[in-house]
Amino acid sequence: MAMRIALVTARDALALDEDMPPLRTALVALGAEVTTPEWDDTGVNWSAFDVAVLRSTWDYMGRLEEFLGWAERCGAVTRLYNPPALVRWNTDKHYLLDLARAGVPVVPTRFAEPGEAAGAAVAAFLAGGAAAFAAGEACGFDEFVVKPAVGVGSRDAARFRRQDPSPAVAHLGRLLEAGRAALLQPYLARVDEAGETALMHFDGRFSHAIRKAALLRPDGPLVAGLFAPEKITARRPAPDELAVAAAACAAVADRQPLYTRVDLIRDVAGRPVVLELEMTEPSLFFPFAPGSAEAFARAILRRGQSRV
């Protein structure tokens, strides 16, 4: 009997998901039955699938607890990847603290929590001391970024100038007043030249990488829509990038991810550091790496046949 696979999407996202056609084609070629249900469609019987894989569920912002509740219910009746507990952990960027404690180099980050004064949080961050932990000191930067701890597609992320922090205080204040935790990070200017490197891993094994051009502009508008448009090209990662990505994957190996995307940029010393660890609904950029959709399809089928 053919394995029944659900590639889970969202109503407004399916037409934008460039990974979906090659992945669906690869799975069908391997003998699977594939459908693309929306996560919030109450008419879907999730127990009818052997495996459900989160793909372009990009509309859950503002409905996070509803989404996480759905993931728990789905995961109780079929194999959901990534698993619900991992999804809950990964949808809040406080996970950067866990990675830092595990010795993974990450972008220096200070979190601001609801109830905290925005002005004091920005001042403490710019002073440097509150932003230091295992990744190093947040010093030697002219610009910085404020973004929500729970966010998708760069929405509500903004870049500010150090010499005029008042717009950052206002933006952070709006997030905190809305009950949203936020994070502050130095804008590591090497990204303007080198871009980000995103490294895709399936079952903990490196598959391929791409380059993303710098996205945020100083005083630029906030992202509208599901995600910010990105300029993507294929990239061969450097050995030090492969090593940091491997360390990040090792730090979460016990959470049994099917797929992991490690987004890296270089710090002021040129060392790769983790910007984000994408394990919920990341784009995997199959069109930029021939054979990668087939590799991921095989990984999905292996999970469907295993007890993990």
Secondary structure, 3 states (H helix, E strand, C coil): CCCEEEEEECCCCHHHCCCHHHHHHHHHHCCCEEECCECCCCCCCHHHCCEEEECCCCCCCCCHHHHHHHHHHHHHHCEEECCHHHHHHHCCCCHHHHHHHCCCCECCCEEECCCCCHHHHHHHHHHCHHHCECCECCCCCCEEEEEECCCCCCCCCEEEECCCCHHHHHHHHHHHHCCCCEEEEECCCCHHHHCEEEEEEECCEEEEEEEECCCCCECCCCCCCCCCCCCEEECCCCHHHHHHHHHHHHHCHHHCCCEEEEEEEECCCCCEEEEEEECCCCCCCHHHCCCHHHHHHHHHHHHHHCCC
